[in-house]
Amino acid sequence: MKKSALVLSIMWLCASLLQAQVASLSQLFELGKGILDLDGDSFADRIAFCLVIPDNPNAFELAVASDIASRANLESLVQDFSLVKRESDISRIERLENPIFIGTNVKWLRNAVKDEDVVVPPLGPNQGFITVFSIKNQNGIALVGSSEEALLQAGRAFFLRWPYFWEIWGREQGATYASLEKDIAQFLAAEGVNLQKTILRSVLYEFPPLKKGPGALKKLAFNSGEIKDLAVEINFTDEEDQEKCFKAFAALVQQHQKGQKTDILSYPGCAQLTLSLHYGKKILQAVVPRLGFPRRMLTPSFKDVPRTDGAGKEFDLQSLLTTRGVYGDADRDGNIDALDSQVIIPQGSSIKGVAQIASRLMLGTAGASFPIVYLDKEIENKKTLVAPILIGPNTLSQELQRIG
C-alpha cells in the first residue's frame, strides 16, 4: 500500500509539473499554472516561474523584479528567495520554467526580439509592453518599455495589479483577465460560436505625462495610465466558426456605436481589445474599442492616500520584524496582515540583495500593499514613511546624515 501510494504521489506530482505552463497572461498567479499546490491541500506551496534580469541591472529593473518576486512569495506558503536570477548565473536559459524576462538589457531577450521569436511592437513614448511567448516548448513572459520609467510603470501595472486590468474593485465586480475570458466565451456562445481556447497574448500600457497644477491642484497629479491595447488570441477548430466570430465582433462594434450592448466587452481600464481569430494558418483580426473616454478624463481623482498615517514607530533590531517595526495588524485581531514599511533604493545605482529583502518581508505577513520597493527620487513626502528600509547611499539616508 505504501509503495502504491508513493507511485501515485510521484505520478500526480509529475502531472502537476507538466501542466505548469503559463500559456496566457491570465494564468500568471493561477493555482496550477504560475503557482503550484504540490501536496494537494488547495494551498499554494511552490512558485513555478523565475525572473531574469541583466548582469548589471539598473535600479528600475531591480525594483520591478523585486516587487514581482515579493508579490509571488505572498501568494505561496513556501517562500522562494531565489526567484530573481542574473542572466550569467543561468547555464541553460531554455530549460527555465516559465521565465519572466525584465527588459531588453537581458541579452537573451534582446536577441529573441531581434530574431522575432518574441514579438514586440514599436513602442511610443511612455509605453510599456508585456507579452507571453512560446519558443521550442518553453513558455515565458517578456516585459519591455520605451524607457526605464515606462518599464517600471508597466511592470507595476500588470504584475502588482494582477488579476485586474486597472481599478481594483474585487474579483466579483472588477474587470479581470479571467472575467474577460469568461465574457468572450459567453458572448460567442450567445452568437452560436464554438471556440477551442483563448489566450491573452499581450498588454500594451501607456502612461501619458501629466502637468502639475499650482498650489492645491498638485493633488490632482495622480498616477495616470491605462491599457492602450489588450491582444487576445482565439483559436477555432472550424473555419465557419472563425468567420461567424469575426462577423459577431464587427456587429458588436456597430451596436456599441448605436449605444446598444454597451456592457459587453467594454472596460474602464482598457482602451481597446485586439482579437486575433486563428484557424490553422488563417488569421482574422477584429478590434473592439472601449466606449467613451478614459476614467481619468471624466472623473479626475486625487493622488493615492498614503498607506499609513505617518505615525512614528519606536523599535530596535530585535523588534524590527514585528508590529512594533515593519508590520501592521489592520483589523487588530492579533494576526499580522499589513506591511507598513517600504524598501527604498537609490535611483542611480544597483544593489544586490534587494529582491531577497523584499521577499523576506512577505514571510511574516498575511497581506501587503504594493509596490513596496521604491526609488528614492519617487518619495515626495518623507512624512508618510513608516519604518522605511533605506538601502545604499540614497537621498534619504544622505539627508539623515546631513541633519545628524
BASE-144406 format. One line per 10 residues: number of its first residue (from 1); their letters; for each residue z, x, y of N, C-alpha, C. Coordinates in steps of 0.1 Angstrom, whole numbers. Last residue first. Layout:
N
NUM> a> Z X Y Z X Y Z X Y  ...
//
This chain:
404
404> girqleqslt> 110 224 651 122 229 645 129 221 635  87 216 660 98 210 667 111 214 660  70 231 644 69 233 658 82 228 665  74 221 619 78 235 621 79 237 636  63 196 622 77 197 619 82 211 622  36 203 626 44 197 637 59 198 635  30 212 601 29 222 613 37 216 624  31 189 587 41 199 584 41 210 595  9 176 599 22 170 600 33 181 597  -14 191 593 -9 190 607 5 184 609
394> npgilipavl> -7 213 565 -14 202 572 -7 200 586  -6 234 543 -4 236 558 -12 225 566  6 216 515 -2 225 522 1 226 537  16 182 515 12 193 507 3 203 515  42 161 518 33 169 526 29 181 518  50 130 510 50 143 503 39 151 510  72 108 528 59 113 525 60 127 518  93 88 533 94 98 522 80 104 519  71 69 551 84 69 544 84 78 533  54 64 581 55 71 568 70 71 564
384> tkkneiekdl> 52 53 605 50 43 594 53 50 581  53 73 624 65 65 622 64 55 610  28 83 627 37 90 617 49 82 615  -2 69 629 12 67 633 22 72 623  -24 80 618 -24 77 632 -10 75 637  -37 100 594 -24 94 598 -24 93 613  -60 114 589 -61 99 588 -48 93 593  -56 140 588 -62 135 600 -63 120 600  -46 145 562 -36 145 574 -43 139 586  -57 121 538 -59 133 546 -50 133 558
374> yvipfsagat> -37 107 512 -44 106 525 -47 120 530  -31 89 483 -34 102 488 -42 101 501  -29 63 478 -16 70 480 -19 84 485  -47 33 489 -46 47 484 -32 52 486  -26 12 469 -35 23 470 -42 22 483  7 5 458 -4 1 467 -13 13 469  22 -2 426 19 7 437 7 1 445  45 -7 398 35 -12 408 33 -2 419  64 3 383 56 -7 376 45 -12 386  70 39 382 70 26 389 61 16 381
364> glmlrsaiqa> 70 65 372 83 59 374 82 45 381  44 73 370 52 73 358 65 65 360  31 77 393 29 64 387 38 62 374  36 103 400 43 92 408 42 79 401  18 117 385 32 117 381 40 106 388  -6 113 400 -4 106 387 11 106 382  0 130 422 -3 116 424 -1 108 411  3 154 408 14 149 416 12 134 418  -23 158 397 -12 157 388 1 151 395  -38 159 421 -41 148 411 -29 147 402
354> vgkissgqpi> -29 183 432 -27 171 439 -28 159 429  -35 208 420 -23 200 416 -21 187 422  -49 228 446 -47 224 432 -35 216 430  -64 219 476 -52 224 470 -51 219 455  -87 226 502 -84 220 489 -73 227 481  -88 219 537 -87 228 526 -85 220 513  -88 202 559 -96 213 559 -96 222 547  -70 181 556 -84 178 555 -93 190 554  -41 185 536 -49 190 547 -64 186 545  -25 155 523 -31 168 521 -39 172 533
344> ivqsdladin> 1 135 513 -7 139 524 -12 153 523  11 107 496 8 122 494 -3 126 505  37 85 504 23 89 505 21 104 503  61 62 491 57 75 495 42 75 496  69 38 479 70 39 493 63 52 499  58 19 454 58 33 458 58 34 473  75 -5 433 67 -1 445 68 14 447  92 -12 414 79 -19 414 71 -15 426  120 -7 394 112 -1 404 98 -7 403  144 -33 391 133 -25 385 124 -20 396
334> gdrdadgyvg> 162 -49 404 167 -37 397 157 -28 390  151 -67 419 156 -72 406 161 -60 398  138 -67 445 153 -64 443 158 -70 430  112 -68 449 118 -80 447 133 -79 444  107 -40 454 103 -50 464 110 -63 462  120 -11 453 122 -23 445 119 -35 454  104 21 455 110 9 461 111 -2 450  104 58 457 101 45 451 108 33 458  112 82 468 98 78 470 95 63 465  145 76 472 134 85 476 121 79 477
324> rttllsqldf> 160 57 462 165 63 474 155 73 480  148 50 439 146 41 451 152 47 464  137 83 428 144 70 427 141 61 439  129 110 429 122 101 421 130 88 418  150 123 445 136 121 450 129 110 443  175 130 439 173 115 440 158 112 445  173 157 440 179 151 428 175 136 428  165 164 465 156 166 454 160 159 441  179 136 484 177 151 482 167 152 470  177 113 512 177 116 497 176 132 496
314> ekgagdtrpv> 174 86 532 181 98 530 182 101 515  147 71 550 155 72 538 162 86 538  139 48 577 141 62 571 149 61 559  114 23 579 128 27 579 130 40 572  88 14 579 91 27 586 105 31 586  83 -7 564 87 -10 578 90 3 586  53 -3 545 67 -3 547 71 -5 562  26 -5 548 32 -10 536 47 -10 537  13 -16 580 19 -5 571 26 -11 559  -13 -39 579 0 -36 583 6 -25 574
304> dkfsptlmrr> -47 -32 588 -37 -34 578 -23 -30 582  -57 -44 620 -55 -34 610 -45 -38 600  -68 -78 622 -61 -67 627 -61 -56 616  -102 -91 621 -88 -91 617 -82 -78 623  -127 -114 631 -122 -101 632 -107 -101 629  -146 -135 617 -131 -136 619 -126 -121 620  -173 -127 617 -169 -141 620 -154 -142 624  -175 -101 611 -181 -105 623 -177 -119 627  -162 -99 587 -156 -91 598 -163 -95 611  -177 -114 570 -164 -119 574 -159 -112 587
294> pfglrpvvaq> -212 -114 577 -200 -108 571 -188 -113 577  -229 -146 579 -226 -133 584 -214 -127 576  -249 -166 555 -240 -163 567 -238 -148 570  -251 -159 520 -253 -169 531 -244 -165 543  -266 -130 506 -254 -138 509 -257 -148 520  -297 -130 488 -289 -126 499 -276 -135 500  -310 -121 459 -302 -133 464 -293 -128 475  -339 -111 444 -329 -108 454 -323 -121 459  -354 -100 414 -350 -111 423 -339 -107 432  -379 -86 395 -368 -84 403 -366 -96 413
284> likkgyhlsl> -388 -78 361 -390 -87 373 -377 -85 381  -403 -57 338 -391 -59 347 -395 -68 359  -411 -49 305 -414 -57 317 -402 -60 325  -404 -36 283 -407 -28 294 -411 -35 306  -381 -61 273 -389 -49 268 -391 -40 280  -373 -76 300 -377 -80 287 -386 -69 282  -350 -78 326 -356 -70 317 -360 -77 304  -346 -82 360 -347 -90 348 -356 -82 338  -323 -73 384 -334 -68 376 -335 -75 363  -312 -85 414 -311 -88 399 -324 -83 393
274> tlqacgpysl> -291 -78 439 -304 -75 434 -304 -76 419  -273 -96 463 -274 -93 449 -289 -90 446  -257 -88 494 -269 -91 486 -267 -87 471  -232 -84 505 -243 -89 514 -255 -93 505  -200 -93 496 -213 -87 491 -225 -93 498  -177 -106 502 -177 -92 503 -190 -85 499  -183 -134 499 -180 -129 512 -181 -113 513  -212 -144 480 -198 -139 480 -195 -132 494  -230 -165 460 -229 -160 474 -214 -157 476  -234 -179 436 -239 -165 438 -240 -161 452
264> idtkqgkqhq> -229 -210 450 -234 -203 438 -239 -190 442  -222 -226 471 -211 -219 464 -216 -211 452  -245 -238 480 -240 -227 488 -228 -219 481  -262 -258 473 -257 -249 462 -251 -237 469  -280 -259 504 -277 -265 491 -271 -254 482  -291 -251 527 -277 -255 527 -273 -261 515  -316 -241 526 -315 -256 530 -301 -260 530  -312 -217 516 -318 -218 530 -317 -232 535  -304 -223 490 -294 -217 500 -299 -219 514  -329 -231 480 -318 -241 481 -307 -236 491
254> qvlaafakfc> -341 -206 479 -347 -217 488 -336 -227 490  -325 -193 460 -326 -188 474 -332 -198 483  -331 -209 438 -317 -209 443 -317 -203 458  -357 -203 432 -354 -217 437 -340 -217 443  -354 -177 424 -362 -180 436 -359 -193 441  -339 -181 401 -333 -174 412 -341 -176 425  -357 -195 386 -345 -201 389 -338 -194 401  -378 -177 382 -381 -189 390 -368 -196 394  -364 -158 365 -370 -154 378 -372 -166 387  -359 -175 343 -348 -169 351 -353 -165 365
244> keqdeedtfn> -385 -179 333 -377 -190 338 -365 -186 347  -391 -153 326 -399 -159 336 -391 -171 342  -372 -149 305 -373 -140 317 -380 -146 329  -378 -169 287 -365 -169 294 -365 -160 306  -403 -158 279 -402 -171 286 -389 -173 293  -396 -135 266 -403 -134 278 -403 -147 286  -365 -129 251 -376 -138 251 -383 -137 265  -342 -116 254 -349 -114 241 -362 -122 240  -332 -98 284 -336 -110 276 -343 -106 263  -307 -86 306 -317 -84 295 -319 -97 288
234> ievaldkieg> -302 -78 339 -301 -89 330 -311 -87 319  -284 -59 361 -294 -58 352 -292 -69 341  -277 -58 396 -273 -64 383 -285 -64 374  -264 -42 424 -275 -43 414 -270 -48 401  -255 -51 455 -249 -50 441 -260 -53 431  -253 -39 487 -262 -44 476 -255 -41 463  -232 -36 504 -245 -39 510 -254 -44 499  -200 -44 505 -210 -41 496 -223 -45 502  -184 -31 536 -187 -42 526 -197 -36 516  -165 -24 565 -173 -21 554 -175 -33 545
224> snfalkklag> -136 -12 584 -148 -20 582 -155 -16 569  -103 -13 593 -113 -7 584 -124 -16 581  -100 -23 627 -96 -23 613 -107 -16 605  -95 -24 656 -103 -14 650 -99 -12 635  -77 -41 668 -89 -47 661 -98 -37 654  -60 -24 681 -55 -30 668 -66 -37 661  -72 -19 705 -73 -9 694 -69 -15 681  -65 -39 722 -77 -41 714 -79 -31 704  -44 -29 738 -41 -36 726 -53 -39 717  -65 -3 751 -51 -10 750 -49 -16 737
214> pgkklppfey> -100 -8 744 -89 -2 752 -76 -10 749  -115 -5 711 -114 -10 725 -102 -4 732  -135 17 692 -122 12 695 -121 7 710  -163 9 673 -158 15 686 -144 8 688  -170 16 640 -166 6 650 -160 13 662  -197 22 617 -186 27 626 -183 17 636  -200 5 586 -205 7 600 -194 12 608  -205 14 556 -192 14 564 -197 16 579  -217 1 526 -220 5 539 -207 4 548  -224 7 491 -215 3 502 -220 8 515
204> lvsrlitkql> -238 -4 462 -241 3 474 -232 -2 485  -234 -2 428 -229 -8 440 -232 1 452  -250 -9 396 -247 -1 408 -241 -9 419  -250 -26 373 -256 -13 373 -251 -4 384  -237 -47 352 -235 -44 366 -238 -29 368  -255 -63 328 -249 -50 332 -249 -49 347  -256 -87 303 -256 -85 317 -249 -71 320  -277 -98 276 -265 -92 281 -267 -89 296  -294 -120 270 -289 -112 260 -276 -105 264  -296 -155 280 -297 -141 283 -290 -133 272
194> nvgeaalfqa> -315 -184 283 -306 -176 274 -308 -162 278  -315 -212 304 -320 -198 302 -310 -191 293  -310 -237 316 -316 -236 303 -321 -222 299  -296 -238 339 -311 -238 340 -318 -237 327  -271 -235 329 -274 -248 335 -289 -249 337  -273 -208 323 -271 -218 312 -275 -232 317  -274 -196 348 -286 -196 339 -285 -206 328  -248 -202 357 -259 -206 364 -272 -207 356  -232 -189 337 -231 -204 339 -243 -209 347  -240 -162 341 -241 -168 328 -241 -184 329
184> idkelsayta> -231 -158 368 -245 -157 364 -248 -164 351  -204 -162 365 -211 -171 374 -226 -170 370  -197 -140 349 -195 -154 344 -203 -164 352  -203 -119 365 -210 -120 352 -209 -135 347  -184 -125 386 -199 -125 389 -207 -127 376  -160 -122 373 -164 -135 377 -178 -136 381  -161 -94 370 -161 -103 358 -165 -117 362  -159 -86 396 -171 -82 388 -172 -91 376  -146 -112 417 -145 -100 409 -158 -98 402  -133 -130 443 -146 -126 437 -144 -112 430
174> gqergwiewf> -103 -149 435 -110 -138 442 -124 -135 435  -90 -167 419 -97 -172 431 -107 -161 437  -78 -153 398 -83 -167 396 -92 -172 407  -71 -129 408 -82 -129 399 -87 -143 396  -66 -125 443 -61 -129 430 -73 -132 421  -79 -115 465 -73 -129 466 -66 -133 453  -89 -90 483 -81 -92 470 -73 -105 471  -122 -85 493 -110 -91 496 -102 -93 482  -143 -71 474 -137 -66 487 -123 -72 489  -146 -74 446 -157 -70 455 -151 -63 467
164> ypwrlffarg> -121 -63 422 -125 -72 433 -137 -66 441  -107 -51 402 -120 -56 399 -126 -65 410  -110 -24 425 -115 -30 412 -104 -38 407  -100 -10 446 -101 -24 447 -104 -31 434  -103 16 438 -90 12 441 -89 -3 444  -131 19 433 -121 22 422 -107 17 425  -144 9 457 -147 5 444 -135 7 434  -131 21 480 -135 6 480 -138 1 466  -127 48 474 -116 39 475 -120 24 474  -154 55 473 -146 57 461 -133 48 462
154> aqllaeessg> -162 50 499 -169 42 488 -160 43 475  -146 68 513 -145 53 516 -151 45 504  -155 93 503 -141 89 502 -140 74 503  -182 92 510 -179 94 496 -164 89 494  -180 90 538 -186 79 531 -183 80 516  -170 116 544 -162 104 547 -167 92 539  -191 132 536 -178 133 529 -169 121 531  -221 112 533 -212 122 540 -199 123 532  -233 96 516 -242 103 525 -234 113 534  -221 100 482 -220 94 495 -229 102 505
144> vlaignqnki> -214 89 448 -220 98 458 -219 92 471  -204 88 415 -200 84 429 -206 94 438  -213 77 383 -215 87 394 -211 80 407  -203 74 350 -203 68 363 -205 79 373  -217 71 316 -209 77 327 -210 70 340  -225 75 282 -223 67 294 -214 74 304  -247 90 260 -235 92 268 -235 84 280  -272 87 248 -260 81 242 -247 84 249  -288 101 268 -286 106 254 -273 101 247  -272 86 294 -281 97 291 -278 102 277
134> sfvtifgqnp> -266 61 316 -266 64 301 -277 75 299  -245 50 343 -257 56 337 -255 58 322  -235 32 372 -232 36 358 -245 40 351  -228 42 405 -237 37 395 -232 41 381  -222 39 439 -216 41 426 -225 35 416  -224 52 472 -231 46 461 -224 49 448  -222 48 508 -217 54 495 -223 46 484  -231 55 541 -233 47 529 -228 55 517  -233 66 567 -221 58 564 -223 50 551  -269 65 569 -256 70 574 -245 60 570
124> glppvvvded> -285 59 536 -284 60 551 -271 64 556  -298 74 507 -286 68 514 -287 70 529  -321 67 483 -319 74 496 -308 67 503  -305 60 451 -315 57 462 -312 66 474  -303 76 421 -296 74 433 -306 71 444  -302 77 386 -310 71 398 -301 69 410  -301 103 365 -292 94 372 -300 90 385  -325 115 359 -317 109 348 -306 100 353  -339 128 379 -340 113 378 -334 107 365  -335 154 383 -343 151 372 -345 136 370
114> kvanrlwkvn> -317 151 405 -330 157 407 -340 154 396  -295 140 391 -302 132 401 -316 138 404  -289 161 375 -293 149 368 -300 139 378  -282 181 393 -294 183 385 -298 170 379  -259 168 404 -270 172 413 -283 174 405  -243 167 381 -248 155 387 -259 158 396  -239 195 376 -245 187 366 -250 174 372  -226 203 400 -239 208 397 -246 199 386  -210 185 423 -209 188 409 -224 191 405  -218 177 447 -214 191 447 -211 195 432
104> tgifipnelr> -223 150 445 -233 159 440 -230 173 442  -193 131 434 -202 138 444 -212 148 438  -177 130 406 -174 128 420 -182 137 429  -183 113 377 -187 125 385 -185 122 400  -166 104 350 -169 99 363 -171 111 372  -175 101 315 -171 109 326 -174 102 340  -171 89 287 -172 81 300 -168 89 312  -161 118 274 -160 104 271 -160 97 285  -183 146 269 -172 139 276 -173 124 273  -205 160 259 -195 154 249 -183 147 256
94> eirsidserk> -219 170 280 -225 159 273 -216 153 263  -203 192 288 -202 180 296 -208 168 288  -187 215 272 -198 207 269 -197 193 276  -166 228 287 -176 236 279 -189 228 276  -151 227 317 -157 218 307 -168 226 300  -143 241 339 -134 240 328 -139 232 316  -163 239 358 -163 251 350 -153 251 338  -155 214 370 -167 215 362 -167 227 353  -122 203 366 -132 210 373 -143 213 364  -109 170 360 -113 183 355 -123 190 364
84> vlsfdqvlse> -84 147 358 -93 154 367 -96 168 362  -67 141 337 -79 133 339 -89 140 348  -42 151 328 -54 160 328 -67 152 330  -21 134 325 -22 142 337 -33 152 338  -17 104 314 -26 115 311 -28 123 324  8 82 300 2 89 311 -7 101 306  8 51 285 9 66 282 1 73 293  3 27 296 17 30 293 19 45 290  -20 24 323 -17 27 310 -2 31 308  -24 19 350 -29 9 341 -24 11 327
74> lnarsaidsa> -16 42 363 -8 30 365 -12 19 355  -37 59 356 -24 61 350 -14 49 352  -56 49 374 -58 48 359 -45 49 352  -45 56 398 -47 42 395 -49 40 380  -46 84 395 -33 77 396 -34 62 394  -74 88 395 -65 92 383 -52 85 384  -81 79 420 -86 72 408 -78 75 396  -67 98 436 -63 83 436 -68 76 424  -80 121 429 -65 120 426 -61 105 427  -106 116 438 -103 118 424 -89 117 420
64> valefanpnd> -101 114 466 -105 102 459 -103 104 444  -91 141 472 -83 129 475 -88 117 466  -112 157 464 -99 159 457 -91 146 460  -132 150 482 -134 148 468 -121 149 460  -119 157 506 -123 143 504 -125 140 489  -115 185 504 -103 176 505 -107 161 502  -138 198 480 -133 197 494 -122 186 493  -136 219 451 -137 206 457 -132 206 472  -149 241 434 -142 242 447 -143 229 455  -160 229 412 -151 240 410 -143 242 423
54> pivlcfaird> -161 193 416 -167 206 416 -156 217 414  -149 170 390 -150 174 404 -156 188 404  -147 143 369 -153 156 370 -155 159 385  -124 124 351 -131 126 364 -135 141 365  -127 104 321 -121 116 329 -129 117 342  -116 77 299 -125 84 308 -119 96 315  -97 61 286 -109 66 279 -120 71 289  -63 63 282 -74 62 293 -86 69 287  -41 44 263 -50 56 264 -60 53 274  -27 21 261 -19 33 259 -28 46 259
44> afsdgdldli> -22 -13 271 -30 -1 272 -22 12 270  -12 -37 247 -8 -29 259 -16 -16 259  -16 -50 223 -21 -56 235 -17 -49 248  -10 -35 202 0 -43 207 -3 -50 220  -27 -16 189 -29 -30 187 -18 -39 192  -27 11 194 -18 6 183 -18 -9 182  -45 16 214 -47 23 201 -38 17 190  -62 3 237 -50 -1 231 -51 4 216  -77 19 266 -77 15 252 -63 11 248  -100 15 293 -86 17 289 -84 11 275
34> gkgleflqsl> -127 11 293 -122 23 300 -107 25 297  -124 -8 268 -135 -1 273 -130 12 280  -101 -20 261 -111 -18 250 -123 -11 255  -95 -35 291 -89 -31 279 -100 -31 268  -112 -22 320 -111 -33 310 -105 -28 297  -118 -6 340 -104 -7 336 -101 -18 326  -147 -9 338 -140 3 340 -126 3 336  -165 -30 335 -157 -26 323 -147 -14 326  -183 -35 355 -172 -45 353 -163 -41 342  -202 -16 353 -191 -13 362 -180 -23 361
24> savqaqllsa> -210 -10 319 -211 -18 331 -200 -15 340  -203 6 298 -217 4 300 -220 -4 313  -181 26 285 -182 19 298 -197 17 301  -172 24 253 -183 28 261 -183 20 273  -155 21 229 -150 25 242 -161 31 250  -163 17 203 -165 6 213 -162 10 227  -153 39 190 -168 38 191 -172 27 202  -126 35 192 -131 46 199 -147 45 201  -124 13 174 -120 12 188 -126 22 197  -132 25 150 -140 14 156 -137 12 170
14> clwmislvla> -111 43 146 -125 48 148 -133 37 154  -90 25 143 -89 34 154 -103 39 157  -97 12 119 -96 4 131 -96 13 144  -96 34 102 -109 27 104 -109 19 117  -69 40 103 -79 50 107 -92 44 110  -58 17 92 -55 21 106 -65 31 111  -69 17 66 -73 6 75 -70 10 90  -55 40 57 -70 40 58 -75 29 67  -29 31 58 -33 43 66 -48 43 68  -29 10 40 -26 7 54 -31 19 63
4> skkm> -34 25 17 -44 15 21 -42 11 36  -11 39 15 -23 46 16 -34 37 22  8 19 12 9 28 24 -4 35 26  0 8 -12 0 0 0 0 9 12
//
